[in-house]
């Protein structure tokens, strides 16, 4: 990948001081955060080995038809295309003067999915596509381009918890632990809504926030076109809904009695685990949550539930692999800067 370094952004009154951006807690996380993530993944995988019978798991996987997997791949790939449309809408909302063409945005989105899936941290691809499109903003705004990607992640989290709350409304009476799950979904949705509402007002609210939050809020770009921001928020629901459809297609292959309402509850909540910095790409804890939810809601065995979760993960891996192939065929690049005398 050949991405030229971005020019240094001019200093401004909203720029956070180095001490605020490089606090002891940040330095500690950079040094030891990987240990926490791998520990979380290890504990999750150990739990899976403890509750799952490998023979039953292989039998559940063998019952899955190739046609269903192909259909699931088509749906999840289409969700990335919708995600690229959402990304362009957000760039326009935040004042981009020349967003990339749709085909370019789709290509970048698939390549970013490859990096997010196959590299630790799950954010490398987002940073890459933010840097590559920095010329879409006046003056090569790398800060604005990466901030838009951050906003997009927050909108995705809003979509996850919104669908989970709808699913909980539909299946709640059938759950034994409804109260705790209600609070989890409500807290996640409320937090995501507050974050989304604060994003367009970030700079205005910065003087009233604690120093660390003020440093982040002060660097957020200003929304120029609110209707595009609203459209991006709605498209986040569409992308998460398509992800849920993928999960439902594969879940009912293993457990035919599963309804779309069941998937609307199980798939978003288990996917939300991937947003937590307690594992590598959500692997381990995500499957553990999926098994517990399917057991409570559908009475599925741990082996069948793990099979469905692994099938969903496999479709994501295969879709992201397409981005790796695109990167090999046509690497990301930026035009070289003119030579200075």
N, C-alpha and C positions, 0 to 999 in steps of 0.2 A: 504494500500500500504506500503510495507516494503522496503524502499530504504536507504541503508547505507550512511552516510555522506562521501563525497569525501575527500581524503587527501589534506592538504593545498598545494597549488602550490608554488614552490620555487620563491623567488623574482627574478626579472630580470630588466634589464635596461629599458624595455618597459612597466613595470608596472606603472600605473598611481598613483600619490600620492593621499592619502585619500582626501585632500582638493579638488582635481579635480573631484573625483568621487562622493563627497557628497556636492555639491554646494548648495547654498540657493535655487536655482530654482528647483533642484531635491527634496530637502526636502519639498518645497512648493507643488510640484506635488504629492508626496507621501501622503501628508496630505489632499489636496483639489482636487486632480484630480478626485476622485470618484464622487465629487459633480458636476463637469463639465459633466462627462459621463452620470450621471443620469438625469441632467438637459436637455442634448441633447436628450436623449431617451424620456423624458417627453414631450418636445416640439414636437418631431416627432409624438408621439402617439396622442397628442392633435390635431395636424394637420389632422391626419387620421380620427379621429372622426368628424372633422369639414366638411370634403369633401366626406366622404363615407356614403352611405345608407346601413344599416345593412341588410335590406330585399334583396336588389340587391346582396350584398356580399354573403349571404347564397345561393341564387339561382345560382350564378356563381360557387361556390364550389360544389354544388350538381351535376353540369353537368360533373364533372371530373370522368373519368372511373378508376376503380381499376387497370385495366391492365396497363394503362399509368403510374400510380403512381408506380406500381411494376417495370416497365421498367426504370423509372427515378431513383428508388432506386438502381437498378442493375448498372446503369451507374455511379452514384455518388460513389457507393462503389468501383467500379473498378478504379475510379480516385484515391482513397486512396491507392490502391495497386500500381498504377503507382507512386504515391508520395513516397511510401516506396522504390521503385527501385531508384528514384531520390535521396533520402536521402543516400542510400548506395553508389551511384556513387559519391556524394559530399564527403562523408567520405573518400573514396578512393582517391579522388582528393586532399584532404587536409592531406594525409599521414597516414590514419588509417592503422594499421598493422593487425587488425583482426576485420573487420566489422561484425556485427551480421548476421546470416543466414537470407535469404529472409523471411522465415516464421516468424522469431522473429521480424524482422523489420516491417512486416505487422501488427503483433499483437500490437507492440508498437505504430504504427501509428494510429490504431483504438482507442487505449486507450487514446492517446494524443488528438485525435479529441473529445473524450468524455469530457475531462477536459477543453479543449479550448472552447467548446460549452456551457457547463453547469456551468462553474465557471467564475466569473468576471475577466476581463482583457484580456481574449482570448489568453493568452500566457502560462498559467500554464502547459498545456500538453506538450508544446515544451520544457520547462525547464526540465520537468520530463524525457522525452526521452533522452535529452542531458545528464543528470546525469546518467541514467541507462547504457548508452553505453560508459561511460568514459573510461572503460578498453580497448576499441577498439584502443586507442591511447597509445603511449609509456608513461609509468609512471603514468597511470590513469589520462589522460589529460582532466579534467572537463572543463577547459577554452576552449580547442580546440573543444570538443564535443558540447558545447553550442554555440560557434561561428559558427559552421557548420549549426546548426539549424537557427541561425540568417541569415546566407547567403541564406539558403533555403527560408526564408520568403521574402527576397529581390528579389530572382528569381521569386517567385510567383507573386509579384507585377509587375515585368517586363512582365510576361505573361498576366496579366490582362490588362495592358495598351496597349500592342501590339495588342491583339485581339480587344480592343475597337477602336484602330486607324484603323484597317482593316475594322471593321464594319462601322465606320464613312465614310470611302472611298466609301462603297457600298450604304449607305443610306443617305449620306450627302445632296444631292440635294433635298430630300423630307422634310428637316427640315427647320423650320422658323428661328431657333436660331443657325444655323450652325456655325457661326463665333465663338461664345463663347464656344461652345462644341469642336470645333476644337482646340482652344487654351488650353482648359482643358486637352484633350487627348494628345496633343503634349507635354505639360509641364510635365504631368505624365510619359509619355513614355520616354522623354528625361532624367528626373530625375532618373528613374529606370535604364536606360542604363548607365548613368554615375556612378551610385552606383555599378552596376555589373562590369563595367570595372575597378573601383577603388578597388574592393574587393581583387583581386589577388595581387595588388600592395600596399596594406594597410600599411605594415610596412615600405616600401621604401618611401611612401609619408608622413609618420607621421612627420618627422622633418620640413616639409614645411606647415603643417596645424596649425590652431589655437589650443590652449592648450587642450580644451575639445575634439575636433575631433581627435587630435593627441593621446589622451589617449585611445580612442576607436580603432583607426587604428593600434596603436602599439601592441594591444593585439590580432589582427586577425592572424590566422595561415597562413602559406605560402602554395600556391598551388604547389603540387608535381607532379600531373599528369593533364596537361591541357586538354587532350582529354576527361577525365572523367568530368571535369568542363563543357566543351562544351556540353557533353551529358546531364548533369543535367539541363543546361539552356534550351535545346530543350525539355526535358521531362516536364519542367514547362509549356511550351506552350501546350503540350498534356494534362496535368491535367486541365488547364484552359479551353481548348477546350471541354473536357468532361463535365465540369461544365456548359458550355454554351449549350451543347446538352441537358443536364438535364433541363435547363431553357426553351429551345425551346419546348421540349416535353410537358411541363406543360403550357407554354404560349399559344400554339395553341389549347390546350383543352378549354381554356377560350375564345380565339379569333382565330378561325380557319384560318383567313387570314394572320396571322403572319408567316413570312418566317424565314429561318435560318439566313439570313443577318440581319433581325431585332433583333433577339436574340443575334447575335454576337456583336451588338452595345449596347443593353439595359442591358443585364445580366452582362458583365464585369464592366461597369461603375457603376451600382448600387452596385455590389460586392465590388468595390474599396472603397465605403463608410465605409465598415467594418474595413479598415486599419487605419482610422482616429480616434484619441482618443477623440471623441466628443460624444460617446454613449456607451451603454453596448452591445457589440457584434454586433454593427451596427443597432440594433433594433430601429425602428422609422425613423431615417434619411434615412436608406436604402430603406424602403418602400416608403417614400416620393419621393426620386429620381426616383424610379421605376415607380411610378404613373405619374410623370411629363414627363418622357421620353416616356412612352407608350402613353400618351395623345398627345404629339407633333408628334410622329412618326406614330402611328396607329389610332389615334382618339378614343382610348378606354376610356370608362368611368372610373372614379376613383374606383368604386366598382369592376369592372372586373380586372383592373390592380392590385389592392390590393389582390384580390383572387389569381391571378397568383403568386404574390410575396410571399404570405403566403404559397402557395403550395411548392414553391422552398425551403422556410425556413423549412417547415415541413419535407421534404425529408432529409435535413441536420440534423435535430433533430433526426429523426429515425435512420439514419446511425450512428450518433455519439452515440446513445443509445446502439448500438451493441458493441461499445467499452467499455461501462460501464458494460455490461454483461460479456465480456471477462475478464475485470478486476476482477469481482466477482468470476468467475470460476478459473482463474489463475492469482493471483495478481502479480504485478511487484515485483521483488526481486533481490537482489545482494547477492552473497556469503559473509558470515560474515568474517571479518578480523581475522587472527589468534590472539589468546590471547598473550599479551606481558608479559614477566616475570616481 
